[in-house]
Amino acid sequence: KGRGKGKISPETLVEEFITSFKKNRYETSIGKVKMLRFLHRISPALASKIINK
């Protein structure tokens, strides 16, 4: 139910957030966004296609 497959757990979200917060990061990529940001650096066109699906 909700937004489909591939959801992250609240525990994972909090863990990633706290790690980034302790490192004074203003932005953090959590879950599938990590891979998407990496892919965008290599191939912006492919990343856009994935987002627009």
URCOR-V618263 format. One record per backbone hydrogen bond with DSSP energy under -1.0 kcal/mol. CO is the residue of the C=O (numbers start at 1). NH is the residue of the N-H. E is the energy in kcal/mol with one decimal. If there is no record, write none. Layout:
co = <CO & CO>
nh = <NH & NH>
e = <E & E>
This chain:
co = <9 & 10 & 11 & 12 & 13 & 14 & 15 & 16 & 17 & 18 & 19 & 20 & 21 & 30 & 31 & 32 & 33 & 34 & 35 & 36 & 37 & 38 & 39 & 43 & 44 & 45 & 46 & 47 & 48>
nh = <13 & 14 & 15 & 16 & 17 & 18 & 19 & 20 & 21 & 22 & 23 & 25 & 24 & 33 & 34 & 36 & 37 & 38 & 39 & 40 & 41 & 42 & 43 & 47 & 48 & 49 & 50 & 51 & 52>
e = <-2.1 & -2.5 & -2.4 & -2.5 & -2.6 & -2.8 & -2.1 & -2.2 & -2.8 & -2.5 & -1.0 & -2.4 & -1.6 & -1.3 & -1.3 & -2.0 & -2.7 & -1.8 & -2.8 & -2.3 & -1.4 & -1.3 & -3.6 & -2.2 & -2.2 & -2.0 & -2.2 & -2.2 & -2.4>
